[in-house]
Amino acid sequence: MAGGPQPRRITLGGHEAVALTVREYEQLIASRRQIGGQSARVRVLAQQVKRTEQLLRDLETLVAVPPPHHRREPGS
């Protein structure tokens, strides 16, 4: 994120970490939940697209193959 706040880096037990305020942490968790919900919706939409594509292929097949013509016999 250009121009956003720079993370505060700290060292804990010899490992580099990033320090967040409680508010920043809560925003991070809220963003993760939001992204999780969006990715679930994207999965559902992708499944719907696949079903729709299959339906379209089935319809194209039905339109491309003319139905058999039944000739009526005279007197029937």
Residue, then its C-alpha position, 0 to 999 in steps of 0.5 A: m500500500a503506497g503511502g500507508p503507514q510503515p510497520r513498526r519492526i521489533t525483535l523478540g527472542g532474536h526474531e524480527a516481528v511487526a508490532l501492531t496497535v490493538r486497533e490495527y490488529e482488529q482492522l487486520i482481523a476484520s480485513r481477513r474475515q472480509i477477504g474470507g467471505q469474498s473468496a467463498r462468494v468467488r468459489v460459489l460464482a465459479q461453480q455457477v459459471k461452470r454449471t452455466e457453461q455446461l448448460l450452454r454446451d448442452l443447449e448448443t448441442l440440442v440446437a445443432v442436432p435437428p430432431p428426427h422428423h416423423r412423417r405422417e403416413p397417409g390415412s393415419 
